[in-house]
């Protein structure tokens, strides 16, 4: 499985904002995070709606993190653009298993998804800033 491009871009954007104490305009975010401007604007809107980023209007407007980097997790950013992480569509409420064999995997997929969500939740954007890797 591969993380979507939108989630990758969202992580880059938050990482950029995490190291800045100033507002950054969308064009600069786009250039510095290497994200196409239209895509950056779409992602920024989603993260503003989820209260991860604050938007400032006007000539001197821009974007800043809504809270300190240590209070924003990798999981929050990814799920802001992707929705709740799950390894299989069978975990969605609207999905009904149609084969008896697939129902056996429902619990396994749920356990794996829970592990991944917990690991993503364990990383904040201040812990990602240095060269030390979290074990």
N, C-alpha and C positions, 0 to 999 in steps of 0.2 A: 504494500500500500504506500501511496505517496501523498503527502500533504498537498492540498490544492495550492495553486499559484496565489489565489486571493489570501489565503491564510499566511503564506510565506511573506507576501507584501505587507500584510497587517503587522506581522512581527517586526519587519524591518522599520516600518513607520514608528511603532511604539519604541523600538530600540533607539531610533534617532531622537525622538522627543524626550526619552529618558535621560539623555546626556546633556540636554539643553535646559537652561534656566529661563530662556526667553521664548516668546511666541515665535513660531515659524510659519511662514505663509505656505500655501499649498504648492506653489510652483517650486519653492526651495525644497520642500519635503519630497516632491516628485523627483527632482534632480539628485538630491543627496541620497535618497533611499533607492534610486534606480527603479522607480515605479512610474509607469505612464500616468500622466496627469489625470486623465478621465477616470482611470482605475483608482488612483489615490483619492480623488474626491468621493468616489462611491464608498470606499473603505472608511474614510474619515467620517462620512455621514453615519454609517452604521455604528462606529465606535463612539461618536457623540451621542447618539440615541441610547447607547448602553452605558453612558456616564463614565467612559474610560478616558475620553478626551473632551476638552472644552474648546468651543469655537468662539472666536472674537471677530465681530463684523467690522467693516469699515476699512479705510485706507491703511490703517496701522493694525489691521486684524491679523489673524493667524490661528494657530492651534497650539495647545499645551496639554500636558497630561492633567487629568482631573484630580489626581492624587499622586502621592509620592511613588516613585518606581517600585519601592519595596512593598507596596500595597496593590500592585497589579501583577497578576500571574499570567504565565504563558497560556494556561487553560482559558482564562477570561478573554484574552485577545483572540485566540483561535476560535472559540465558541461564539464570539461576537459576530464574526463574519461567516462561520460555518453552521452555527446551531450546535446543539448538544453533540458531543463526540460519541459515536457508537461505531463498532466494528462492522455491524451488519444491519441491513434495513429491517430485519426481523425484530429488532429491538424497538422499532417505532410503534407508537400506540395504534396508529391506523393500519398497520400491517398485520395480517393474520396468516399464520403458518398453514400452508395447504397440504403439506406432506408430513406424515408422521416422523420421518427421519429428520426433517429440518427442525422439528420441535426439540429434539434431543440436543441440538446445538445452541438453542436459545439461551440456556443458562450459562453455557461455556462462553459464548460471545459476550454475555452480560458481565461475567467475571473479568474477562480480558479488558473490556471497555472501562470497567471500574478501576482497574489497575493503571491503565493509561491516563485516565482523568486525574487520578491521585498523583501520579508522577508529574503531569503537566501543571497541576496545582502547586507542587512543591517548588517550582521555579518562579522567582519574581524578577522584575527587570533590574533591580539593584544587584541581585545575585548573579546575573548574567553579564554584568559590566566588566568584570576582571578576567584575568587569564586562568584563574583557578576553576577547575571543573568540579561540579557537585557530584558526589558519588551516589 
